[in-house]
């Protein structure tokens, strides 16, 4: 007999069919697996962690005209159809609402451990070799320049500036990816982030050498 988790996986696969490759089912699957790995080291509600990980990008605002409510509505409707307890639903929606990097200035101070876990997992998938691949894929999707030596990264952008940014893909490393290591919440997340962070630094070093024909 299928569990709620099994049904959620089936639902997400259908919803994200044809999605941009950096935000497709395989991204969700990686975040789900990373979340479970981190959750094993924490005292948390594993059902909330798994459901939130599976649903966290069900309707990413950047693919839905900036609508930050669509994911919450879709997730609630689905979870209610599965007869999930209201308390669990609220916790899952809290994670979805507050997980994003761009919303970090608006995030409540007392974050649940479940949010911390899924947020770490999502951030881990944004860095390292996978993070590099996803970043260039999305840059190509938006037809952004890979790099321009005269365009500087925009640091400390507001939420609106970040949402509207069409900077170069390499600048995105400095505007977000290289910041994530120091924003990790859990000890396991911090441990896993270090190697991925170092890999990105090595990549950038090699990129500049090849760009400048060094």
C-alpha positions in Angstrom: 0.0 0.0 0.0 1.3 3.4 -0.9 2.3 5.9 1.8 1.7 9.7 1.8 5.4 10.0 0.9 4.9 7.7 -2.1 1.9 9.7 -3.3 3.7 13.0 -2.8 6.6 11.7 -5.0 4.1 10.7 -7.7 2.4 14.1 -7.4 5.6 16.1 -7.6 6.9 14.1 -10.6 3.7 15.0 -12.5 3.7 18.6 -11.5 7.3 19.2 -12.5 7.3 17.4 -15.7 9.1 19.5 -18.3 10.5 21.9 -15.6 13.8 23.8 -16.1 16.5 21.2 -15.4 17.9 22.9 -12.3 14.4 22.9 -10.6 13.0 19.6 -11.9 12.2 16.3 -10.1 15.8 15.3 -9.9 16.6 18.5 -7.9 13.7 17.6 -5.6 14.9 14.0 -5.2 18.4 15.2 -4.3 17.1 17.7 -1.7 14.8 15.0 -0.3 17.7 12.5 0.1 20.0 15.2 1.6 17.2 16.2 4.0 16.8 12.6 5.2 20.6 12.3 5.7 20.7 15.5 7.8 17.5 14.6 9.7 19.1 11.4 10.8 21.5 13.5 12.9 18.7 15.8 14.4 15.7 15.5 16.7 13.0 16.4 14.3 9.7 15.4 12.7 10.8 13.2 9.8 7.4 13.3 8.1 7.5 17.2 8.0 11.1 17.1 6.7 10.3 14.7 3.9 7.0 16.3 2.8 8.6 19.8 2.9 11.6 18.6 0.9 9.4 17.0 -1.7 7.1 20.1 -2.0 9.5 23.0 -1.5 9.8 23.8 -5.2 6.3 22.7 -6.4 5.7 26.2 -7.8 9.0 28.2 -7.6 8.0 31.9 -7.8 10.5 32.7 -10.5 8.7 30.5 -12.9 5.3 31.8 -11.9 5.6 35.6 -12.3 6.9 36.0 -8.8 3.8 34.5 -7.1 4.9 33.3 -3.7 1.5 32.0 -2.7 1.0 29.4 -5.5 3.3 26.8 -3.9 1.5 27.2 -0.6 -2.0 26.7 -2.2 -0.9 23.7 -4.3 0.8 22.1 -1.3 -2.1 22.6 1.1 -4.7 21.3 -1.4 -2.6 18.2 -2.1 -1.8 17.5 1.6 -5.5 17.9 2.5 -6.4 15.5 -0.2 -4.1 13.0 1.5 -5.8 13.6 4.9 -2.5 14.9 6.4 -3.0 16.3 9.9 -3.4 20.0 10.0 -0.5 20.5 12.4 1.8 18.7 9.9 0.4 20.8 7.0 1.1 24.1 8.8 4.7 23.0 9.5 5.3 22.0 5.9 3.9 25.3 4.6 6.1 27.2 7.1 9.2 25.5 5.5 8.0 26.2 2.0 7.3 29.9 2.8 10.6 30.6 4.5 13.2 28.4 2.8 14.3 30.7 0.0 17.6 32.6 0.0 16.0 35.7 -1.2 13.6 35.7 1.8 16.3 35.4 4.4 15.8 39.0 5.7 12.1 38.3 6.3 12.5 34.9 8.0 11.3 34.6 11.6 14.0 34.4 14.3 12.9 31.1 15.8 13.2 28.7 12.9 12.0 25.1 13.3 14.6 22.4 13.1 12.6 21.0 10.1 13.1 24.2 8.2 16.7 24.3 9.1 17.2 20.8 7.8 15.4 21.3 4.4 17.0 24.7 3.9 20.5 23.2 4.4 19.6 20.4 1.9 18.3 22.9 -0.7 21.4 25.0 -0.2 23.7 22.0 -0.5 22.2 21.3 -3.9 23.0 24.9 -5.0 26.7 24.5 -4.4 29.5 22.1 -5.5 29.6 20.4 -8.9 25.8 20.1 -9.0 25.4 23.7 -8.0 27.8 24.8 -10.8 25.8 22.8 -13.4 22.5 24.2 -12.2 23.8 27.7 -12.2 25.0 27.6 -15.8 21.9 25.8 -16.8 19.6 28.5 -15.4 21.9 31.2 -16.8 21.4 29.7 -20.2 17.7 29.3 -19.6 17.6 33.1 -19.0 20.1 33.8 -21.8 22.4 35.6 -19.4 26.1 36.1 -20.2 28.4 33.5 -18.6 30.9 36.2 -17.6 31.8 39.8 -18.4 35.0 41.2 -16.9 33.6 44.7 -16.7 30.3 43.7 -14.9 30.8 43.6 -11.1 28.8 41.3 -8.8 26.0 43.1 -6.9 26.4 42.3 -3.3 23.8 42.9 -0.5 20.9 43.1 -3.0 17.4 43.7 -1.7 14.8 41.0 -2.3 13.3 42.9 -5.2 16.8 43.6 -6.7 17.7 39.9 -6.4 14.4 38.8 -8.1 15.0 41.2 -11.0 18.7 40.5 -11.4 19.9 39.5 -14.8 23.6 39.6 -14.0 26.2 37.1 -15.3 26.3 33.5 -14.2 29.8 33.9 -12.7 28.6 36.9 -10.7 25.9 34.7 -9.2 28.6 32.7 -7.4 29.5 35.9 -5.5 26.0 37.1 -5.1 24.7 33.8 -3.6 26.5 30.5 -4.0 29.8 31.4 -2.1 27.7 32.8 0.7 25.8 29.6 1.4 28.5 27.8 3.3 28.4 30.3 6.2 24.6 30.3 6.2 24.2 26.5 6.9 22.1 25.7 10.0 23.1 22.2 11.1 26.4 20.6 11.9 25.9 17.9 9.2 25.0 20.6 6.7 28.1 22.6 7.6 30.4 19.6 7.2 28.9 18.7 3.8 29.0 22.3 2.6 32.8 22.8 3.1 33.9 20.4 0.3 31.4 21.7 -2.1 32.4 25.3 -1.4 36.0 24.5 -1.9 35.2 22.8 -5.3 33.5 26.0 -6.5 36.6 28.0 -5.6 38.7 25.6 -7.6 36.3 25.9 -10.5 36.4 29.7 -10.5 40.1 29.7 -10.4 40.3 27.4 -13.4 37.6 29.4 -15.2 39.5 32.6 -14.9 42.7 31.0 -16.1 41.0 29.7 -19.2 39.1 32.9 -19.8 42.3 34.9 -19.7 44.3 32.2 -21.6 46.7 32.0 -18.7 
